Amino acid sequence: MAPRKRNVAAEVTSEDKDELTAVDKIARLLALLVTKDMETDVAALTLDAAGFSAREVSNLLGVGPNYVNVAKHRKKTGGPKRSRKRKAD
């Protein structure tokens, strides 16, 4: 099997992880405001469609990192419509 190619553009230093830019903070605040009254499945799909990664969505919604992938799969296959209710913050 051929070795994986490194994605140089995706590499992030530890400084970049610790320091959020003002634009990132504003994007996260807007994401929380927009999804405030949504069910978790709908909120996860909305944030995923807006370009947030699964890990970012899981941090914003307080769910596990795989939750977004499961929600996307449920939508695609028309699976069970079970959804978690969001906790009031």
Phi and psi in degrees as a GROMACS rama.xvg file:
@    title "Ramachandran Plot"
@    xaxis  label "Phi"
@    yaxis  label "Psi"
@TYPE xy
-72.8567  146.599  ALA-2
-69.3955  151.725  PRO-3
-69.5993  144.734  ARG-4
-83.0516  141.729  LYS-5
-78.9733  138.474  ARG-6
-98.4483  94.5711  ASN-7
-64.0394  -35.0889  VAL-8
-67.657  -27.1624  ALA-9
-88.462  -8.8349  ALA-10
-70.6246  133.105  GLU-11
-126.633  133.574  VAL-12
-79.7945  166.318  THR-13
-64.8536  -30.4379  SER-14
-63.447  -40.7046  GLU-15
-66.7861  -34.5824  ASP-16
-69.1434  -39.2185  LYS-17
-77.1088  -27.4945  ASP-18
-108.861  112.834  GLU-19
-91.7589  140.162  LEU-20
-78.1714  165.884  THR-21
-62.2441  -36.2686  ALA-22
-65.8456  -39.9086  VAL-23
-63.5595  -42.0868  ASP-24
-63.7685  -42.6957  LYS-25
-64.4947  -40.649  ILE-26
-62.8118  -40.9933  ALA-27
-67.2099  -41.6445  ARG-28
-63.326  -42.8043  LEU-29
-64.051  -38.6078  LEU-30
-62.4087  -41.249  ALA-31
-66.3947  -39.5313  LEU-32
-66.8918  -41.9329  LEU-33
-66.4186  -36.9478  VAL-34
-97.5835  11.4523  THR-35
-56.8393  -45.9969  LYS-36
-102.441  11.063  ASP-37
-88.2694  155.686  MET-38
-69.174  158.062  GLU-39
-62.9509  -41.0799  THR-40
-60.5794  -47.0859  ASP-41
-65.9164  -41.443  VAL-42
-63.6553  -42.0357  ALA-43
-62.8739  -43.1211  ALA-44
-67.8429  -36.9368  LEU-45
-65.1671  -46.5253  THR-46
-67.5132  -35.6916  LEU-47
-64.9517  -41.1359  ASP-48
-67.664  -26.3517  ALA-49
-79.8843  -6.66003  ALA-50
107.309  3.60282  GLY-51
-75.8301  145.473  PHE-52
-76.0011  164.554  SER-53
-60.912  -37.0875  ALA-54
-67.5671  -41.0055  ARG-55
-65.2122  -41.4018  GLU-56
-63.6499  -42.6177  VAL-57
-64.3011  -36.4908  SER-58
-68.347  -39.3125  ASN-59
-69.7976  -38.1837  LEU-60
-94.0635  -11.7407  LEU-61
74.6755  34.4653  GLY-62
-120.397  175.182  VAL-63
-70.4745  158.282  GLY-64
-65.5453  -22.4894  PRO-65
-86.814  -7.72742  ASN-66
-59.6397  -39.5027  TYR-67
-64.5078  -43.3695  VAL-68
-63.9794  -38.7812  ASN-69
-67.0113  -41.5834  VAL-70
-62.6223  -41.0584  ALA-71
-64.0951  -40.1131  LYS-72
-66.8718  -41.5293  HIS-73
-60.8763  -40.7569  ARG-74
-65.6323  -41.6931  LYS-75
-67.9805  -41.115  LYS-76
-94.1666  -9.34101  THR-77
71.143  31.6791  GLY-78
-67.5419  -164.036  GLY-79
-59.243  144.226  PRO-80
-94.8442  28.7589  LYS-81
-73.9873  131.915  ARG-82
-138.397  143.125  SER-83
-78.5767  142.512  ARG-84
-80.9351  142.307  LYS-85
-76.2536  142.666  ARG-86
-74.9927  143.408  LYS-87
-77.7311  127.616  ALA-88
